[in-house]
Amino acid sequence: MYSRSSHGAGSTPRYSAKNNLRPTNFVCYAPEAKHVSLIGEFNEWHPNTHHMKRQPDGAWTVQIQLGHGHHHYLFYVDGTERLDPRAHGIVHNEKKERVSLIAVS
């Protein structure tokens, strides 16, 4: 008996919220900064992955694609980690450190 897999030719893959990426904006107000980047679990906390762009008003911005769920992050301002005062929440990570939280739906 023939059976078609869920991802075979001509079939439609099942919807998965985890595969549904959303453009997500981050804003860090740091007019005194020389360099700001976004670090988080989505880039393994690497400060060289998501560089933010300085705006004329002193804010720094970046837009990245994130999947559905809750994501931990921080701003990395001139080598110092900084919480986001506009975050959806502040939580403790697995190391008991405070990090910012954003929910993407």
Secondary structure, 3 states (H helix, E strand, C coil): CCCCCCCCCCCCCCCCHHHCCEEEEEEEECCCCCCEEEEEHHHCCCCCCEECEECCCCEEEEEEEECCEEEEEEEEECCEEECCCCCCEEEECCCCCEEEEEEEC
